[in-house]
């Protein structure tokens, strides 16, 4: 029987294991319900994350979002698509307040259950569609994955 090598380069890695076990590379939807911080290579469009720090959002948007930066506070973001150079992901910030009092705004309603995790939205979350942020991978790793927003959950104000 061959002895297993447990050096750091060969330790079990849930995300990229070559063994015939459950991995994110082969079974992403099965793994998503159990993760808190999702590495950016596994992000998909319409994934909802919480914890984007106001200070970071202010810097990434050149001061356009949030309207008032509060130290220690954060906003959720929704993923759109990977950046062309694979260094991050394009996201829209979200807010519990309708952005700039726009007449028509897209939002995820309170009570919506997100895919993979079953997380139930505890409030309406308005998508700030006119601000697309190139979100770097180094910050993405700090966000808390809440699930994928089902298409039927998206609503608009009149």
N, C-alpha and C positions, 0 to 999 in steps of 0.2 A: 504494500500500500504506500502510495506516494505521500510524503509529508507536505502539508500546506505551508507556504511561505506567507507570514503575516507582516511583512514589511509594509510601510506606509503606501508604497506604490501598488501593492497587491491586495490591500484590505477591501472588504466588500463596500461597494459604492452603489447605493440604491439607484442613483441617476444614470450610471453608465456601465453597470455590471455586464460582463460577457457570459456569466453563468446563466443557466436556464431557470431564472427566477423572475419574479415580478420586477420590472424596471420601468422607469418613466419613458425610456426610448421605445419600448414595445407596448406598454399598457398605460399610457398617460391618463386616460379617464379613470382607471382604477386607482391610481395613485393620488389624484388631485384631492379627493375627499380627506386625505390624511396629512396634507402639507399645510404649513403656516406661511413659510417664506419660500416662494417658488422661484428658482433660478430663471433668469430671463430667456435662456434658449428654449424654455418650455412654454413661454407665454404664447397665447393665441388672441386673436381679436375678440373683443367683448368680455375680457376678463376684468373683474372688478377688484380693486385693491384699496386698502385703507392705510393711512399713516404717512402720506406724502407731506413732509414738514413744510409749513408756511414759508420759512426762510429759504428753503430750496426752491419752492415754486416761484417765489418772488424773483430769485436770481435767474431761474430758467426762462421766465417770461418777461424779463426786463422790466419788472414792476407792474405788469398788467394784471396779475392774479397772485394772491387774493387782493381784494380791494383794500383790506386792512390786514397787515401782517402782525400776527400775535405770536411772540416767542413761545415755543413749546406746543403750539397748536398745529393741527394737520388737517388735510382734506383728502377725500378719496379721489382716485383716478380710474378711468376706464381705458383699456388698451385698444389701439386702433390697428397698427401694423408695425412690423419691424422696420428699423431704419435701414437704408440701403447698404450701409457699411457694416451692419450687424453689431454695432457698438451700443445699441439701445433699442428703445421702442417708442413709437409715437403714441402719445396719450392725450386725452382730454381731461382737464380737472373737473371735479363735480362739487356741487354746493347744495346745501339744504334750502338756500334762498334762490329764487328765480334770478338768473343772471341779468344784471342791468335792467331789470323790470321789462324785459322783452315781452311782446305780446305773444309770440309763438316760441315755445321752448320745449325741448325734448327732456323727459325725465324718466327715472325708474321709480315706480310708485312704492310707497310703504306697503309691506305685505308680500312683495314679489319674492319668490323662492328662487335662489340662484342654483344653477346646475352644479353637480359634482359634490357640493358641500351641504346643500339644503339650507344655507344661510338665508334667513328672512330679513328683508330690508326693514329697518326700524323707523325709517322716515323717507319722504320723497327725496330723491337725489337728482338734482338738475344737472344736466351735462352742459358744460360751458363749451359749446361746439365751435365758437369762433376763435378759441385758443387751443392750438395743437402744440404740444410740448415734446421736443425730442428728449426723452427721459433716459439718462445714462444707466447702463447696467449696474454700476457701483451703487446707485441709489435704489434701483429696483429690487435689489436683494434685501433691502430693509423693510419693504412693504409687506403688509399682511394680506395674503390671498383669501378672498371671500367667496369666489365662485365665478361662474360664467353667466352673464345676463341672457336669459332666453329672449328671443326676438319678440315674442308676444307680450313681454313685460313693458317694452318701450311705449310710452304715452307722450302726447303733446298737449300743451295748453292751447286754449282757443283765444 
